[in-house]
């Protein structure tokens, strides 16, 4: 049975809204309206809600928010075309940056490493690489010639035996043949000391048979004929420091 308007008794028109439910839909009544006298009734229940009036504090806060919202936006600063630029105070950050210190330190360390590698592979002290050894003047180091040896033999009355012993020496190993560290000879025997290394060394006669002899690389040598009996001592120096020693005993 249709509802009647309480004012004029006209049949009310019910308005609905459609709401989907699962696979179908349902019409929900939301209001009744009288077309004759415009009487209406809310069927949703929203009309029964009593709106609480705002408190004075809320009204004041709302007005303040509206005033702030409506305040004119501060214009952005636009520098004048002809206006002189302001001088900024000098600070340490405005200084011109110099070279990157990390790069300088890295380069310096690399140079040190390269210098260390070069130093490890080049000859030490006054030694020079192969091919760069200076030519020594014959006058600087006295050389025992066959004539001098013959003269010494004639003076001492000793006959040359023709026995020659070649002793190879090395700045790192000393005597290549350990058995030649202590030699036993006869008067008239000849000893030839040969540098068997790529680095130079110095042979020293402690009894002064000859001046200190610097033996360069690649087979540089010195020879001596022992005419007198006795015990003779020899040192091998490297950069002026004694590293090895040996003896020659000349028996009658």
KESEKOL-851290 format. One record per residue: residue in one letter; x negated, y, z negated of N, C-alpha, C in turn. Coordinates in Angstrom, 2 decimals, m for minus. Each point is the difference from the previous one (the first is absolute). Layout:
! KESEKOL-851290
<'A'; <X; Y; Z>; <X; Y; Z>; <X; Y; Z>>
...
This chain:
! KESEKOL-851290
<'X'; <m0.85; m1.19; 0.00>; <0.85; 1.19; 0.00>; <m0.89; 1.24; 0.00>>
<'X'; <0.30; 0.96; 0.91>; <m0.82; 1.20; 0.11>; <0.25; 0.93; m1.17>>
<'X'; <m1.07; 0.68; m0.40>; <0.11; 0.95; m1.11>; <0.65; 1.28; 0.51>>
<'X'; <0.76; 0.69; m0.90>; <0.70; 1.25; 0.31>; <m0.71; 1.17; m0.67>>
<'X'; <0.10; 1.15; 0.63>; <m0.61; 1.20; m0.56>; <0.77; 0.42; m1.23>>
<'X'; <m0.63; 0.29; m1.11>; <0.70; 0.40; m1.22>; <0.63; 1.39; 0.11>>
<'X'; <m0.37; 0.80; 0.98>; <0.55; 1.36; 0.15>; <1.22; 0.02; 0.91>>
<'X'; <m0.14; m0.62; 1.19>; <1.10; 0.09; 0.97>; <0.60; m1.34; 0.35>>
<'X'; <m0.55; m1.07; m0.46>; <0.52; m1.33; 0.26>; <m0.36; m0.54; 1.36>>
<'X'; <m0.87; 0.70; 0.75>; <m0.41; m0.47; 1.33>; <m0.97; m1.17; m0.17>>
<'X'; <0.01; m0.90; 1.00>; <m0.90; m1.16; m0.06>; <m1.45; 0.48; 0.13>>
<'X'; <m0.83; m0.52; m0.89>; <m1.41; 0.40; m0.01>; <m0.79; m0.81; 1.01>>
<'X'; <m0.98; 0.65; 0.57>; <m0.94; m0.65; 0.95>; <m1.28; m0.34; m0.78>>
<'X'; <m0.38; m1.25; 0.11>; <m1.21; m0.46; m0.72>; <m1.18; m0.02; 0.97>>
<'X'; <m1.04; 0.69; m0.38>; <m1.22; 0.01; 0.79>; <m1.01; m1.02; m0.60>>
<'X'; <m0.67; m0.71; 0.91>; <m0.95; m1.05; m0.42>; <m1.36; 0.19; 0.69>>
<'X'; <m0.98; m0.65; m0.58>; <m1.33; m0.08; 0.65>; <m0.35; m1.47; 0.15>>
<'X'; <m0.69; m0.32; 1.06>; <m0.36; m1.39; 0.29>; <m1.43; m0.27; m0.50>>
<'X'; <m0.12; m1.09; m0.70>; <m1.28; m0.41; m0.56>; <m0.28; m1.43; 0.37>>
<'X'; <m1.20; m0.25; 0.54>; <m0.37; m1.34; 0.44>; <m0.30; m0.87; m1.21>>
<'X'; <0.56; m1.21; 0.06>; <m0.22; m0.99; m1.06>; <m0.36; m1.31; 0.67>>
<'X'; <m1.25; m0.41; m0.07>; <m0.43; m1.24; 0.63>; <0.15; 0.09; 1.50>>
<'X'; <0.77; m0.96; 0.58>; <0.21; m0.02; 1.44>; <1.22; 0.83; 0.41>>
<'X'; <0.81; 0.42; m0.97>; <1.20; 0.78; 0.31>; <m0.05; 1.37; m0.62>>
<'X'; <1.16; 0.63; m0.13>; <0.09; 1.33; m0.59>; <1.31; 0.12; m0.78>>
<'X'; <0.05; 0.94; m0.95>; <1.19; 0.23; m0.86>; <0.30; 1.49; 0.02>>
<'X'; <1.30; 0.34; 0.06>; <0.46; 1.39; m0.06>; <0.30; 0.37; m1.44>>
<'X'; <m0.69; 1.04; m0.48>; <0.20; 0.48; m1.37>; <0.80; 1.30; 0.06>>
<'X'; <1.12; 0.09; m0.78>; <0.76; 1.27; m0.06>; <m0.79; 1.04; m0.78>>
<'X'; <m0.02; 1.22; 0.53>; <m0.75; 1.06; m0.65>; <0.91; 1.18; m0.40>>
<'X'; <1.13; 0.16; 0.69>; <0.88; 1.14; m0.33>; <1.40; m0.22; 0.57>>
<'X'; <1.01; 0.67; m0.64>; <1.38; 0.04; 0.48>; <0.38; 1.45; 0.25>>
<'X'; <0.65; 0.26; 1.16>; <0.31; 1.36; 0.42>; <1.46; 0.08; 0.45>>
<'X'; <0.63; 1.07; m0.40>; <1.38; 0.27; 0.45>; <m0.07; 1.02; 1.13>>
<'X'; <0.52; m0.39; 1.17>; <m0.06; 0.89; 1.15>; <0.99; 1.16; m0.11>>
<'X'; <0.98; m0.14; m0.88>; <1.03; 1.03; m0.08>; <m0.42; 1.15; m0.90>>
<'X'; <m0.46; m0.33; m1.19>; <m0.37; 1.06; m0.95>; <m1.48; 0.07; m0.31>>
<'X'; <m0.77; m0.85; 0.73>; <m1.47; 0.00; m0.16>; <m0.45; m0.43; m1.40>>
<'X'; <0.82; m0.74; m0.65>; <m0.42; m0.57; m1.29>; <m0.98; m1.13; 0.27>>
<'X'; <m1.05; m0.12; m0.83>; <m1.02; m1.04; 0.20>; <m0.40; m0.60; m1.33>>
<'X'; <m0.48; m1.21; 0.09>; <m0.45; m0.72; m1.19>; <m1.30; m0.75; 0.35>>
<'X'; <m1.04; 0.18; m0.80>; <m1.29; m0.67; 0.21>; <0.05; m1.38; m0.63>>
<'X'; <m0.21; m1.04; 0.81>; <0.05; m1.38; m0.48>; <m1.38; m0.55; m0.38>>
<'X'; <m1.07; 0.80; 0.20>; <m1.36; m0.50; m0.32>; <m0.37; 0.17; m1.45>>
<'X'; <0.74; 0.84; m0.72>; <m0.32; 0.25; m1.41>; <m0.98; 1.11; m0.20>>
<'X'; <m0.44; 0.64; 1.07>; <m0.96; 1.08; m0.15>; <0.63; 1.22; m0.64>>
<'X'; <1.30; 0.14; 0.17>; <0.65; 1.16; m0.59>; <0.09; m0.07; m1.50>>
<'X'; <m0.16; m1.20; m0.54>; <0.08; m0.15; m1.47>; <m1.30; 0.39; m0.69>>
<'X'; <m1.07; 0.22; 0.78>; <m1.29; 0.34; m0.61>; <0.01; 1.47; m0.37>>
<'X'; <m0.29; 0.27; m1.23>; <m0.03; 1.38; m0.51>; <m1.42; 0.52; 0.12>>
<'X'; <m0.17; 1.05; 0.72>; <m1.32; 0.60; 0.19>; <m0.36; 0.85; m1.19>>
<'X'; <m1.12; m0.31; m0.61>; <m0.46; 0.74; m1.17>; <m0.64; 1.30; 0.47>>
<'X'; <0.42; 1.11; m0.54>; <m0.58; 1.28; 0.43>; <m1.45; 0.11; m0.45>>
<'X'; <m0.87; 0.63; 0.82>; <m1.41; 0.12; m0.38>; <m0.18; 0.92; m1.19>>
<'X'; <m1.06; m0.29; m0.78>; <m0.31; 0.81; m1.16>; <m0.65; 1.30; 0.43>>
<'X'; <0.00; 1.02; m0.87>; <m0.65; 1.28; 0.37>; <m1.48; m0.16; 0.34>>
<'X'; <m0.71; m0.92; m0.70>; <m1.42; m0.20; 0.30>; <m0.17; m0.54; 1.40>>
<'X'; <0.86; m0.94; 0.40>; <m0.11; m0.55; 1.34>; <0.29; 1.05; 1.05>>
<'X'; <0.98; 0.91; m0.29>; <0.33; 1.04; 0.97>; <m1.19; 0.95; 0.18>>
<'X'; <m0.65; 0.37; m1.13>; <m1.15; 0.90; 0.08>; <m1.15; m0.66; 0.76>>
<'X'; <m0.29; m1.30; m0.28>; <m1.08; m0.70; 0.69>; <0.28; m0.12; 1.48>>
<'X'; <1.29; m0.23; 0.36>; <0.35; m0.11; 1.42>; <m0.21; 1.32; 0.71>>
<'X'; <0.38; 1.12; m0.68>; <m0.19; 1.32; 0.62>; <m1.50; 0.32; 0.18>>
<'X'; <m0.81; m0.39; m1.01>; <m1.44; 0.25; 0.14>; <m0.58; m0.77; 1.17>>
<'X'; <0.43; m1.26; 0.18>; <m0.48; m0.79; 1.13>; <0.41; 0.62; 1.31>>
<'X'; <1.24; 0.56; 0.05>; <0.45; 0.63; 1.23>; <m0.79; 1.26; 0.30>>
<'X'; <m0.35; 0.76; m1.09>; <m0.78; 1.21; 0.20>; <m1.39; m0.34; 0.54>>
<'X'; <m0.62; m1.06; m0.60>; <m1.34; m0.41; 0.46>; <0.06; m0.51; 1.42>>
<'X'; <1.03; m0.76; 0.34>; <0.14; m0.54; 1.34>; <0.20; 1.10; 1.02>>
<'X'; <0.74; 1.06; m0.39>; <0.31; 1.08; 0.94>; <m1.08; 1.08; 0.03>>
<'X'; <m1.04; m0.13; m0.85>; <m1.07; 1.01; m0.01>; <m0.72; 0.00; 1.34>>
<'X'; <m0.35; 1.16; 0.52>; <m0.67; 0.06; 1.32>; <m1.39; m0.65; m0.07>>
<'X'; <m0.33; m0.75; 1.02>; <m1.30; m0.70; 0.07>; <m1.12; 1.01; 0.16>>
<'X'; <m1.07; m0.22; m0.75>; <m1.14; 0.91; 0.05>; <m0.68; m0.11; 1.35>>
<'X'; <m0.16; 1.09; 0.69>; <m0.59; m0.08; 1.35>; <m1.46; m0.44; m0.08>>
<'X'; <m0.36; m0.81; 0.97>; <m1.39; m0.46; 0.07>; <m0.92; 1.17; 0.37>>
<'X'; <m1.21; m0.09; m0.52>; <m0.96; 1.07; 0.25>; <m0.50; m0.09; 1.44>>
<'X'; <0.15; 1.06; 0.69>; <m0.48; 0.09; 1.39>; <m1.06; 1.09; 0.03>>
<'X'; <m1.24; m0.36; 0.23>; <m1.06; 1.03; m0.01>; <0.18; 0.97; 1.15>>
<'X'; <m0.27; 1.25; m0.31>; <0.10; 1.02; 1.04>; <m1.15; m0.16; 0.99>>
<'X'; <0.29; 0.33; 1.22>; <m0.99; m0.18; 1.05>; <m1.22; 0.90; m0.23>>
<'X'; <0.25; 1.24; m0.38>; <m1.10; 0.95; m0.14>; <m0.49; 0.13; m1.44>>
<'X'; <0.57; m0.80; m0.89>; <m0.40; 0.11; m1.40>; <m1.38; m0.63; m0.18>>
<'X'; <m0.90; 0.64; m0.74>; <m1.34; m0.57; m0.20>; <0.07; m1.27; m0.84>>
<'X'; <m0.81; m0.96; 0.38>; <m0.02; m1.27; m0.73>; <m0.62; 0.20; m1.37>>
<'X'; <0.66; m0.59; m0.99>; <m0.51; 0.12; m1.36>; <m1.30; m0.77; m0.15>>
<'X'; <m0.90; 0.61; m0.71>; <m1.29; m0.64; m0.24>; <0.13; m0.99; m1.14>>
<'X'; <m0.26; m1.26; 0.32>; <0.09; m1.04; m1.02>; <m1.23; 0.04; m0.89>>
<'X'; <0.18; m0.20; m1.29>; <m1.17; 0.01; m0.91>; <m0.95; m1.12; 0.36>>
<'X'; <m1.29; 0.31; m0.13>; <m1.06; m0.97; 0.33>; <m0.03; m1.09; m1.06>>
<'X'; <0.09; m1.23; 0.43>; <m0.09; m1.14; m0.90>; <m1.04; m0.95; 0.54>>
<'X'; <m0.41; m0.96; m0.87>; <m1.00; m0.97; 0.43>; <0.51; m0.89; 1.12>>
<'X'; <1.36; m0.23; 0.04>; <0.54; m0.86; 1.05>; <m0.05; 0.64; 1.35>>
<'X'; <m0.09; 1.38; 0.06>; <0.00; 0.68; 1.28>; <m1.39; 0.07; 0.62>>
<'X'; <m1.00; m0.50; m0.70>; <m1.33; 0.01; 0.55>; <m0.08; m0.92; 1.21>>
<'X'; <m0.88; 0.33; 0.91>; <m0.18; m0.84; 1.17>; <m0.63; m1.32; m0.42>>
<'X'; <0.61; m1.06; 0.44>; <m0.48; m1.31; m0.39>; <m1.32; m0.31; 0.68>>
<'X'; <m0.91; m0.54; m0.77>; <m1.29; m0.38; 0.57>; <0.07; m1.43; 0.51>>
<'X'; <m1.16; m0.58; 0.31>; <m0.03; m1.38; 0.51>; <0.54; m0.97; m1.05>>
<'X'; <0.59; m1.08; 0.48>; <0.54; m1.02; m0.88>; <m1.15; m0.68; m0.75>>
<'X'; <0.02; 0.10; m1.33>; <m1.08; m0.56; m0.80>; <m0.06; m1.51; 0.11>>
<'X'; <1.15; m0.67; 0.16>; <m0.01; m1.45; 0.13>; <m0.75; m0.42; 1.25>>
<'X'; <0.19; 0.74; 1.10>; <m0.71; m0.34; 1.23>; <m1.50; 0.23; m0.17>>
<'X'; <m0.38; 1.10; m0.68>; <m1.42; 0.29; m0.20>; <m0.66; m1.10; m0.82>>
<'X'; <0.68; m0.44; m1.07>; <m0.57; m1.05; m0.85>; <m0.13; m1.30; 0.78>>
<'X'; <1.02; m0.33; 0.82>; <m0.05; m1.23; 0.79>; <m1.16; 0.02; 0.99>>
<'X'; <m0.19; 1.15; 0.67>; <m1.10; 0.11; 0.96>; <m1.35; m0.11; m0.70>>
<'X'; <m0.11; 0.65; m1.18>; <m1.27; m0.05; m0.74>; <m0.34; m1.43; m0.43>>
<'X'; <1.02; m0.75; m0.47>; <m0.24; m1.39; m0.40>; <m0.41; m0.85; 1.20>>
<'X'; <0.65; 0.25; 1.14>; <m0.35; m0.76; 1.21>; <m1.45; 0.26; 0.41>>
<'X'; <m0.43; 1.28; m0.09>; <m1.37; 0.34; 0.34>; <m1.00; m0.67; m0.96>>
<'X'; <0.37; m0.05; m1.28>; <m0.88; m0.65; m0.97>; <m0.15; m1.49; 0.29>>
<'X'; <1.13; m0.64; 0.37>; <m0.06; m1.44; 0.32>; <m0.88; m0.24; 1.22>>
<'X'; <0.19; 0.85; 1.03>; <m0.81; m0.16; 1.22>; <m1.49; 0.22; m0.31>>
<'X'; <m0.29; 1.02; m0.82>; <m1.40; 0.27; m0.36>; <m0.59; m1.17; m0.78>>
<'X'; <0.81; m0.62; m0.90>; <m0.50; m1.15; m0.74>; <m0.30; m1.19; 0.90>>
<'X'; <0.87; m0.22; 1.01>; <m0.24; m1.11; 0.93>; <m1.27; 0.25; 0.80>>
<'X'; <m0.16; 1.25; 0.48>; <m1.21; 0.32; 0.77>; <m1.25; m0.15; m0.87>>
<'X'; <0.08; 0.46; m1.25>; <m1.14; m0.09; m0.90>; <m0.39; m1.45; m0.28>>
<'X'; <1.02; m0.90; m0.04>; <m0.28; m1.41; m0.29>; <m0.71; m0.70; 1.14>>
<'X'; <0.19; 0.49; 1.23>; <m0.56; m0.70; 1.15>; <m1.25; 0.64; 0.57>>
<'X'; <m0.34; 1.21; m0.40>; <m1.21; 0.62; 0.53>; <m1.17; m0.37; m0.89>>
<'X'; <m1.22; 0.03; 0.52>; <m1.19; m0.32; m0.82>; <m0.13; 0.99; m1.15>>
<'X'; <m0.46; m0.52; m1.12>; <m0.10; 0.82; m1.21>; <m1.33; 0.73; m0.04>>
<'X'; <m0.01; 1.12; m0.72>; <m1.23; 0.75; m0.24>; <m0.59; 0.54; 1.28>>
<'X'; <m1.28; m0.19; 0.15>; <m0.72; 0.52; 1.16>; <0.03; m0.97; 1.16>>
<'X'; <0.72; m1.15; m0.13>; <0.03; m0.97; 1.07>; <0.84; 0.54; 1.14>>
<'X'; <m0.30; m0.42; 1.22>; <0.72; 0.45; 1.16>; <0.47; m1.21; 0.78>>
<'X'; <1.16; 0.12; 0.74>; <0.51; m1.13; 0.77>; <m0.99; m0.43; 1.07>>
<'X'; <0.28; m1.22; 0.52>; <m0.86; m0.54; 1.05>; <0.02; 0.92; 1.20>>
<'X'; <m1.10; 0.25; 0.56>; <m0.08; 0.85; 1.19>; <m0.28; 1.44; m0.34>>
<'X'; <0.15; 0.40; m1.27>; <m0.24; 1.38; m0.39>; <m1.22; 0.15; m0.91>>
<'X'; <m0.78; m1.07; m0.15>; <m1.17; 0.06; m0.86>; <m1.06; 0.89; 0.64>>
<'X'; <m0.53; 0.94; m0.73>; <m1.05; 0.84; 0.58>; <m1.27; m0.80; 0.28>>
<'X'; <m0.69; 0.38; 1.04>; <m1.26; m0.67; 0.35>; <m1.08; 0.50; m0.93>>
<'X'; <m0.58; m0.90; m0.72>; <m1.00; 0.38; m0.98>; <m1.35; 0.21; 0.69>>
<'X'; <m0.65; 1.02; m0.44>; <m1.31; 0.31; 0.58>; <m1.03; m1.01; m0.48>>
<'X'; <m0.82; m0.50; 0.87>; <m1.03; m0.98; m0.44>; <m0.93; 0.58; m1.05>>
<'X'; <m0.15; 1.35; 0.00>; <m0.91; 0.60; m0.96>; <0.58; 0.00; m1.39>>
<'X'; <1.38; m0.04; m0.12>; <0.63; 0.07; m1.31>; <m0.23; m1.27; m0.79>>
<'X'; <0.02; m1.16; 0.68>; <m0.19; m1.27; m0.68>; <m1.22; m0.70; 0.56>>
<'X'; <m1.00; m0.21; m0.78>; <m1.20; m0.66; 0.52>; <0.30; m1.43; 0.43>>
<'X'; <m0.45; m0.36; 1.15>; <0.23; m1.33; 0.55>; <m1.32; m0.76; 0.04>>
<'X'; <0.05; m1.22; m0.48>; <m1.20; m0.81; m0.04>; <m0.22; m0.60; 1.37>>
<'X'; <m1.02; 0.38; 0.66>; <m0.30; m0.48; 1.34>; <m0.95; m1.18; m0.07>>
<'X'; <m0.15; m0.64; 1.14>; <m0.91; m1.15; 0.05>; <m1.44; 0.43; m0.27>>
<'X'; <m0.34; 1.24; 0.47>; <m1.35; 0.50; m0.23>; <m0.28; 0.20; m1.49>>
<'X'; <1.02; 0.60; m0.72>; <m0.17; 0.21; m1.43>; <m0.11; m1.32; m0.73>>
<'X'; <0.82; m1.00; 0.43>; <m0.05; m1.31; m0.66>; <m1.35; m0.66; 0.23>>
<'X'; <m0.52; 0.15; 1.21>; <m1.31; m0.61; 0.28>; <m1.09; 0.67; m0.83>>
<'X'; <0.13; 1.34; m0.15>; <m0.99; 0.72; m0.81>; <0.04; m0.48; m1.45>>
<'X'; <1.27; m0.13; m0.54>; <0.12; m0.47; m1.38>; <m0.56; m1.39; m0.16>>
<'X'; <0.22; m0.83; 1.02>; <m0.53; m1.36; m0.07>; <m1.52; m0.01; 0.00>>
<'X'; <m0.54; 0.87; 0.82>; <m1.46; 0.04; 0.07>; <m0.60; 0.48; m1.31>>
<'X'; <0.68; 0.97; m0.63>; <m0.52; 0.53; m1.27>; <0.09; m1.04; m1.08>>
<'X'; <1.16; m0.68; m0.08>; <0.19; m0.94; m1.09>; <m0.60; m1.35; 0.28>>
<'X'; <m0.36; m0.21; 1.25>; <m0.59; m1.30; 0.34>; <1.01; m1.09; 0.13>>
<'X'; <1.30; 0.36; 0.14>; <1.07; m0.99; 0.12>; <0.36; m0.15; 1.46>>
<'X'; <0.16; m1.23; 0.43>; <0.37; m0.28; 1.38>; <1.52; m0.12; 0.11>>
<'X'; <0.57; 0.64; 1.04>; <1.44; m0.09; 0.21>; <0.40; m1.43; 0.28>>
<'X'; <1.04; m0.45; m0.68>; <0.46; m1.39; 0.17>; <0.95; m0.14; 1.19>>
<'X'; <0.57; 1.11; 0.43>; <1.00; m0.08; 1.07>; <1.35; m0.48; m0.49>>
<'X'; <0.12; m0.22; m1.32>; <1.28; m0.45; m0.57>; <0.87; 1.23; m0.28>>
<'X'; <1.14; 0.09; 0.65>; <0.91; 1.13; m0.16>; <1.33; m0.49; m0.58>>
<'X'; <0.45; 0.65; m1.05>; <1.28; m0.35; m0.65>; <0.95; 1.18; 0.16>>
<'X'; <1.15; m0.26; 0.59>; <1.01; 1.05; 0.21>; <1.06; m0.12; m1.10>>
<'X'; <0.14; 1.07; m0.78>; <0.93; 0.03; m1.13>; <1.15; 0.94; 0.34>>
<'X'; <1.20; m0.55; 0.11>; <1.19; 0.82; 0.29>; <0.64; 0.46; m1.31>>
<'X'; <0.25; 1.31; m0.09>; <0.58; 0.56; m1.21>; <1.29; 0.75; 0.35>>
<'X'; <0.82; 0.17; m1.03>; <1.33; 0.59; 0.20>; <0.34; 0.84; m1.22>>
<'X'; <0.66; 1.13; 0.21>; <0.31; 0.90; m1.11>; <1.03; m0.58; m0.96>>
<'X'; <0.79; m0.97; 0.46>; <1.03; m0.59; m0.85>; <m0.43; m1.35; m0.58>>
<'X'; <m0.77; m0.78; 0.77>; <m0.38; m1.35; m0.43>; <m1.45; m0.11; m0.45>>
<'X'; <m0.76; 1.05; 0.26>; <m1.42; m0.07; m0.34>; <m0.74; m0.84; 1.04>>
<'X'; <m0.51; m1.14; m0.41>; <m0.73; m0.89; 0.90>; <0.98; m0.98; 0.62>>
<'X'; <0.05; 0.00; 1.35>; <0.92; m0.90; 0.68>; <m0.34; m1.45; m0.34>>
<'X'; <m1.29; m0.32; m0.01>; <m0.47; m1.32; m0.42>; <m0.48; 0.12; m1.44>>
<'X'; <0.75; m0.54; m0.96>; <m0.40; 0.15; m1.41>; <m1.39; m0.55; m0.29>>
<'X'; <m0.47; m0.96; 0.80>; <m1.33; m0.58; m0.25>; <m1.12; 0.99; 0.30>>
<'X'; <0.32; 1.08; 0.74>; <m1.02; 0.98; 0.35>; <m0.09; 1.13; m1.02>>
<'X'; <0.77; m0.10; m1.08>; <m0.09; 1.04; m1.03>; <m1.37; 0.01; m0.64>>
<'X'; <m0.56; m1.17; m0.22>; <m1.34; m0.13; m0.58>; <m0.86; m0.82; 0.97>>
<'X'; <m0.90; 0.68; 0.70>; <m0.85; m0.64; 1.00>; <m1.36; m0.36; m0.59>>
<'X'; <m0.55; m1.11; 0.50>; <m1.36; m0.40; m0.36>; <m0.79; m0.07; 1.29>>
<'X'; <m1.05; 0.86; 0.12>; <m0.77; 0.12; 1.23>; <m1.47; m0.28; m0.23>>
<'X'; <m0.68; 0.01; 1.13>; <m1.45; m0.10; m0.01>; <m0.57; 1.31; 0.54>>
<'X'; <m1.21; 0.39; m0.38>; <m0.59; 1.21; 0.55>; <m0.03; m0.07; 1.53>>
<'X'; <0.42; 1.09; 0.63>; <0.06; 0.06; 1.46>; <1.39; m0.26; 0.55>>
<'X'; <0.95; m0.41; m0.86>; <1.38; m0.20; 0.47>; <0.69; 1.35; 0.16>>
<'X'; <0.92; 0.05; 0.94>; <0.74; 1.25; 0.29>; <1.49; m0.21; m0.34>>
<'X'; <0.58; 1.05; m0.62>; <1.43; m0.01; m0.33>; <0.67; 1.13; 0.76>>
<'X'; <1.12; m0.31; 0.65>; <0.80; 1.01; 0.71>; <1.37; 0.06; m0.67>>
<'X'; <0.33; 1.17; m0.58>; <1.32; 0.21; m0.61>; <0.92; 0.62; 1.06>>
<'X'; <1.15; m0.62; 0.23>; <0.95; 0.44; 1.04>; <1.34; 0.34; m0.66>>
<'X'; <0.52; 1.18; 0.32>; <1.33; 0.38; m0.51>; <1.06; m0.70; 0.85>>
<'X'; <0.71; m0.94; m0.60>; <1.01; m0.78; 0.71>; <1.40; 0.52; m0.32>>
<'X'; <0.16; 1.32; 0.04>; <1.29; 0.60; m0.37>; <0.23; 1.21; 0.90>>
<'X'; <1.24; 0.48; 0.02>; <0.33; 1.20; 0.80>; <m0.25; 1.27; m0.80>>
<'X'; <m0.34; m0.13; m1.27>; <m0.29; 1.17; m0.83>; <m1.47; m0.02; m0.40>>
<'X'; <m0.54; 1.18; m0.19>; <m1.42; 0.11; m0.31>; <m0.27; m0.28; m1.48>>
<'X'; <m1.26; m0.33; m0.29>; <m0.45; m0.23; m1.37>; <m1.47; 0.39; m0.06>>
<'X'; <m0.55; 0.01; m1.21>; <m1.39; 0.42; m0.19>; <m0.78; m1.12; m0.67>>
<'X'; <m1.17; m0.34; 0.56>; <m0.88; m1.01; m0.57>; <m1.15; 0.71; m0.71>>
<'X'; <m0.22; m0.36; m1.26>; <m1.00; 0.68; m0.84>; <m1.02; m1.02; m0.48>>
<'X'; <m1.30; 0.31; 0.19>; <m1.09; m0.81; m0.55>; <m0.41; 0.61; m1.33>>
<'X'; <0.21; m0.73; m1.08>; <m0.30; 0.54; m1.33>; <m1.51; 0.13; m0.23>>
<'X'; <m0.79; m0.76; 0.78>; <m1.45; 0.13; m0.12>; <m0.57; 1.02; 0.99>>
<'X'; <0.87; 0.65; 0.77>; <m0.45; 1.04; 0.91>; <m0.73; m0.52; 1.22>>
<'X'; <0.35; m1.21; 0.49>; <m0.65; m0.51; 1.20>; <0.32; 0.88; 1.21>>
<'X'; <1.19; 0.62; m0.02>; <0.40; 0.93; 1.07>; <1.02; 0.95; m0.59>>
<'X'; <0.22; 1.12; 0.68>; <0.98; 0.97; m0.49>; <1.41; m0.58; 0.12>>
<'X'; <0.89; 0.55; m0.81>; <1.39; m0.47; 0.04>; <0.52; 0.06; 1.43>>
<'X'; <0.56; m1.11; 0.46>; <0.39; m0.12; 1.40>; <1.53; m0.07; 0.11>>
<'X'; <0.58; 0.98; 0.71>; <1.43; m0.01; 0.29>; <0.25; m0.84; 1.25>>
<'X'; <0.68; m1.11; m0.17>; <0.31; m0.89; 1.11>; <1.40; 0.30; 0.50>>
<'X'; <0.10; 0.51; 1.22>; <1.32; 0.28; 0.57>; <0.72; m1.29; 0.37>>
<'X'; <1.12; 0.16; 0.72>; <0.81; m1.16; 0.34>; <m0.55; m0.70; 1.24>>
<'X'; <0.65; m1.14; 0.30>; <m0.29; m0.74; 1.23>; <m1.46; m0.44; 0.11>>
<'X'; <m0.48; m0.71; m1.00>; <m1.29; m0.66; 0.12>; <m1.22; 0.86; m0.21>>
<'X'; <0.13; 1.17; m0.64>; <m1.19; 0.80; m0.30>; <m0.87; m0.79; m0.98>>
<'X'; <m1.31; 0.07; 0.15>; <m0.87; m0.87; m0.77>; <m1.32; 0.68; m0.35>>
<'X'; <m0.73; m0.63; m0.92>; <m1.34; 0.41; m0.40>; <m0.80; m1.28; m0.27>>
<'X'; <m1.29; 0.03; 0.35>; <m0.85; m1.18; m0.20>; <m1.24; 0.37; m0.82>>
<'X'; <m0.55; m1.03; m0.66>; <m1.22; 0.22; m0.80>; <m0.78; m1.31; m0.08>>
<'X'; <m1.32; 0.11; 0.14>; <m0.89; m1.16; m0.11>; <m0.66; 0.03; m1.37>>
<'X'; <0.22; m1.07; m0.75>; <m0.56; m0.09; m1.35>; <m1.42; m0.59; 0.08>>
<'X'; <m0.96; 0.82; m0.40>; <m1.40; m0.40; 0.07>; <m0.59; m0.38; m1.35>>
<'X'; <0.61; 0.49; m1.06>; <m0.53; m0.25; m1.34>; <0.95; m0.88; m0.78>>
<'X'; <m0.58; m0.81; m0.85>; <0.83; m0.84; m0.86>; <0.63; 0.85; m1.09>>
<'X'; <1.09; m0.49; m0.54>; <0.69; 0.72; m1.07>; <1.52; m0.13; 0.15>>
<'X'; <0.68; 0.68; m0.87>; <1.48; 0.00; 0.00>; <0.48; 1.41; 0.32>>
<'X'; <0.88; 0.08; 0.98>; <0.50; 1.29; 0.48>; <1.54; 0.02; m0.13>>
<'X'; <0.51; 1.12; m0.49>; <1.45; 0.14; m0.26>; <0.61; 1.00; 0.98>>
<'X'; <1.21; m0.32; 0.44>; <0.70; 0.85; 0.95>; <1.46; 0.19; m0.46>>
<'X'; <0.49; 1.23; 0.20>; <1.40; 0.33; m0.35>; <0.76; 0.41; 1.25>>
<'X'; <1.28; m0.32; 0.01>; <0.91; 0.43; 1.07>; <0.92; 1.05; m0.59>>
<'X'; <m0.08; 1.24; 0.53>; <0.81; 1.10; m0.50>; <1.13; 0.31; 0.99>>
<'X'; <1.15; 0.33; m0.56>; <1.15; 0.44; 0.79>; <0.43; 1.36; m0.55>>
<'X'; <m0.17; 1.03; 0.84>; <0.31; 1.37; m0.43>; <m0.79; 0.38; m1.23>>
<'X'; <m1.26; m0.44; m0.05>; <m0.89; 0.35; m1.11>; <0.20; m0.82; m1.25>>
<'X'; <0.86; m1.01; 0.04>; <0.26; m0.82; m1.18>; <m0.50; m1.42; 0.26>>
<'X'; <m0.75; m0.55; m0.95>; <m0.53; m1.34; 0.14>; <1.14; m1.02; m0.09>>
<'X'; <0.04; m0.91; 1.01>; <1.03; m1.03; 0.00>; <m0.59; m1.41; m0.05>>
<'X'; <m1.19; m0.19; 0.65>; <m0.60; m1.33; 0.03>; <m1.53; 0.16; m0.13>>
<'X'; <m0.65; m1.10; m0.36>; <m1.47; 0.01; m0.11>; <m0.53; m1.39; 0.35>>
<'X'; <m1.22; m0.04; 0.45>; <m0.64; m1.26; 0.35>; <m1.51; 0.12; m0.20>>
<'X'; <m0.70; m1.14; 0.10>; <m1.44; m0.02; m0.22>; <m0.70; m0.78; 1.12>>
<'X'; <m1.24; 0.36; 0.21>; <m0.89; m0.74; 0.92>; <m1.25; m0.36; m0.77>>
<'X'; <m0.27; m1.30; m0.11>; <m1.19; m0.48; m0.72>; <m1.00; m0.51; 1.04>>
<'X'; <m1.18; 0.63; 0.02>; <m1.07; m0.42; 0.93>; <m1.01; m0.81; m0.79>>
<'X'; <m0.08; m1.30; 0.34>; <m0.91; m0.90; m0.69>; <m1.30; m0.14; 0.79>>
<'X'; <m1.08; m0.31; m0.72>; <m1.31; m0.17; 0.69>; <0.06; m1.18; 0.98>>
